[in-house]
Amino acid sequence: IVVPGHCLAQMAREFLMLYPTAKILVADETNFVREKRQRFLARAATGTWDAIIITHDAFKFIPVESAFERQMIEAQIASYEELLDQVDGEDRLSRKRIERMKEGMEAKLEGLATRKDDLVHLGEIGIDQILVDEAQQFRKLSFATNQSDLKGIDPNGSQRALDLFVKTRYLAAQNPERPLILASGSPITNTLGELYTVQRFMDLEALQERYLHEFDPWAANFGETRTELELQPSGLYKPVTRFTEFVNVADLMAMYL
């Protein structure tokens, strides 16, 4: 169970109120300082815990197998390379943006090459499901797209979201039924891209079955765009493209729910 730092003690108390005989392990980021990290992970792996409750900041310190993480990053790099092949030769802005995101993933790949695999990883701990409270803090998951001029869509992501996505995909291979639960009062705020991210987290296989796992075909299937002139701070008008409405809503909701 992954919670904000200020909710850690409350979550532990309420968990024991509901399950008084449960055996739980509770930790924040102080348990993952260099001299304590290996000890905590070993304790997590060797104990018979009903739940491990940790903070958002501590969660990132639980590693996954390097080979699996490398596979995930290489797949994302391949998506960027495919998009670069499709970019119009005169669209320098899109090309530069995609190249920058690709370089970021390549840097992560290089970092993996130097990482030591001497820590107990997620699979060895025996975790079969992740429940994330205040999950909206993980919604900025990067994705590949050619629609660089689409207002309100930000393909850049956070390391926090990528870390959760990699771990979710790892658990999905071990426990396909339900590896992840996202708890949030505001999973989607104001962009269509956030709905796409939630679906990638919760049911990537359903998107893959429909060939909608990449953002551009997903957006073309479920949204309509419109380009209109909008007044800029400079006082000039500029054409701006944004999503204006959902389409195929029944199919979208069937997948989302």
N, C-alpha and C positions, 0 to 999 in steps of 0.2 A: 504494500500500500504506500503510495507516494503522495505526500501532502506538503503544503507550504510550511515553512519553519515555525510560524506562530501557531499552527494547528497540531503540531506533533504530540504534545502532552495531552491535549483534548482528545485526539483520535485514539490514543492508547487507552485513556480512561474509558471512553465510550465503547471501544471494542471489548474491553473486559466486562463492562456492564452487560453487554449483549451475550458474551461468551465467557462466563466467569472461570471456567476450567481451561480456557485456551492458554497455550504456551506461546508467548509472543516475544519478539526481539525488536527493540526500539533503538534507533540511531539517528544522529544528525551528522553534519559535515565534520564535527570534531572527532568522530570515530574513524574518519578516513584520512587524517593527517598521516604523513609518510610512515611514522614509527608505529602507528596503530592499525593501518589499513589491512595488512596481511592477517593480523590476529583476528580482526573483526570478520573478515570474509571466511576465514577458516572456521570460526565459531558458527557463522551462518550455515556453512556447508555441513558441519558435523552434527548440529543439533536437529531435533525433530520439532520444528516450529510450525505452528498453525498459521502464523502470519509474521512477516517482517515489515515493520512500519518505519519508513525513513522519509527524510525531507527531499524536496525537489533538488536542492543543491547537492545532497549526498548521493542521490540516485546515479548521477553521472560517473561516480567512482567505481561502480560495479561494471567490470568489463564483460564483453562478449568475446567469443573466440575470434582471434585476428583473421583467420581464413574466411570466416563468414562475413565479417565487417568489410574485408577487402573485396569480397564478391559483390556486396551491396554498392560500394563506392564505384567499382568498375562498371557496374550496370548503369549508374547515374552518369558517369563520364561518357559511356556509349550513347546515352540519350542525347547528350549535348553535341556529340560528334555527328549524330544523325541530323540534328537540327541545323548544324552549321552547313551541312551539305544541301539543305533546302533553302537557306537564306538567299534572298535576292542579292546579286552582286553589288548593287548600289545601296543596299540597306546597311550602311556602316554601323549605325547605332545598334541595331539588333546583333550584328556579328560581334561587335566589341563586348556587348553585355554578356552574350552566351560564352564567349571566350574567357571572360573574367570569371564566370561561374565555373567553367570547366577547370580553369587553373586552380580555383579554390579547392575543388574536389581532388585534383592531382596533388595538391599540397597535403591534404589529409591522407592520401595514399602513401606519400613519402613518409609522413609521420608514423604510419603503421609499421613501416619497414624497420624503424628504429625502436619500436616499442618492445619491451621485454614481456614475455608471456609467463611471468612467474607468479601471477596472482590468480586466485580462484575466480573462475568466470561464472557468468549467469547460469549456464547449464549445470555446472558442478554444484551450485547451491541447491538446486532442485526446485526452483521457482517454476510454477506452471501457469501463473496468471498475474498480470499487473493491473492494479486499480489506481488511477490517477485522479486525485482531487484537485479542483481548480484547474482543470485540464486546458482551459483557454490559454494558459501560459505556454503551451506547447504547440500552438496552432500555426506558427510560422515555419512550415516545412517547405524547403526549396523544391522547385520543379522546373522542368524544361519547357519553354514555350517560345514560339515565334511572334507572339502578339505583344511586342514590347511597347506599343503605343496604346494599349488598352488601359484606360483610366481605372484606378482602384485595384488593379491586379499586381501584386508584388511577388515575383518568382523567387526572390532572395529569401533564404530561411535562416533559422537560428541553429546553433550547435545543439541546444537543448532539445529542439524538436527532432533533429536528425538522430540524436542519440536514442530517443524514445522509439523512433520508427525502426531503427536497426534492431533494437531489443525486441520490439513487437514482432518483427518478421522472424527473428530467431525463435521466439516462443511459438509462433504459428506453425513452425516446422515440427515442434515437439507436441503441441496441444492445439490442433487445428480448430477445435470447437469454439473456444472463446479465450484467446490469449490476452485480450485487453478490454478494460472497462474505463471509459472516460466520463468523469463526473464534473459537470459544469453548469452554472446557471446561464452562461452566455457562450455556448460553443461557437456561435456564428454572430459576428457583430454587424458588418455592413458590406461584405464582399462575397461574390460567388466563389472566389478562390478558396475561401475558408471552408465552404461546404465540400469542395473537392478534396481538401486536406483531410477533413473528418472521414470521408469515405475511404481514402487511402489508408488511414489508420485502422479503420474498423472492418473493412471488407475489401481488401485489395483484390482478392480472387474474383469477386463479382465483377469488378471493373475489367480485369484481364479477360474474363470470359466474353465480355462484350466489346473488347478492344477499345476500352475507354480509360485505360490506366495512364495514358499521357494526357496532359491538360488540354491541348488544342482540340483533339476529337471529342473530349468530354464537354468542353465549352461549346463546341459547334452543335452538339446533340441536345444540350439542356439550356442554352441561353441564346438570346438574340441581341445583337449590338446595333448601335446607331451612332452616326457621326454628326455632330452639330457644332456650329461656331459658338465659342464661349469667350467671354471677355476675360483677358488676362490682367494681372497687376500692372503690366506695362501700358495698359490702355488699348492694346491691340486685340483683335479677334483671332482666335486660333481654332482650327478644327480639332475636336476632341472626341475620341471614340470610347464608349462605355457600354456596359451591359444595361439593357433597359427592361428586360423581362425574362422570366423562365418559360421554357417550352418543354413539352413531353413531361409535364409535372407528375403525372401518375406513375410513369416509369421511374422518375427520380425519387419520389417518395417511397415507392416500393423497395428500392435499393437502400435508401437512407434509414427506413424504419426496420 
